[in-house]
Amino acid sequence: MKKIVLFLSLLLMVSLGGCTNNNQDFTDTVTKGTWRVGYFISSGDEHTSLFNGYVFTFLADGTVAVTRPGAPATQGTWNEFNDNSRLDLSFADPGLLQKLDDHWVIDEIHDTEILLHELGAPFNQFNLNQI
C-alpha cells in the first residue's frame, strides 16, 4: 500500500510538471544556514537513513561543504540555473554523495525546505531541510 501511495504521489508531481515556487529564490534560500537530507528516494525506495548526520552548507561561490560525524569534511559544487527550476550537484567523493551527484529539478522552494527530483527520473527524489 505504501508503494502505491508513493507511486500516486510521484505521478501527480510529474503530471504537474515539477512546478517550482518561484516566489522564493533558490540561491537566496539555500545559502542561508545549514541543511540536511529530509528524505531520499531512489527508484521508488526510501534510503533517507543513509544520510543521517550529513550537514550541507551551500556557499554563494558555488561550493557546498559537507560534514558528517567521524569523517573528514568534503566539498562539492552546486549550480542553480534555468530560473530557479534546475540544480546541478557535483561531488568528487566516490561514496554516498555520488547518489546526489546529478541534475535535479527544483519542485518547491520554502524558507526551510526544498523539494527536488532527478531530471529524467521522477522516482528519484530528495528534499533538503534547514537545520
Beta strands, then each sheet from edge to edge (+ up, - down):
strand 1: 35-42
strand 2: 45-46
strand 3: 55-58
strand 4: 63-68
strand 5: 71-81
strand 6: 86-91
strand 7: 103-109
strand 8: 113-118
strand 9: 121-130
sheet 1: 2+ 1- 9+ 8- 7+ 6- 5+ 4- 3+
end
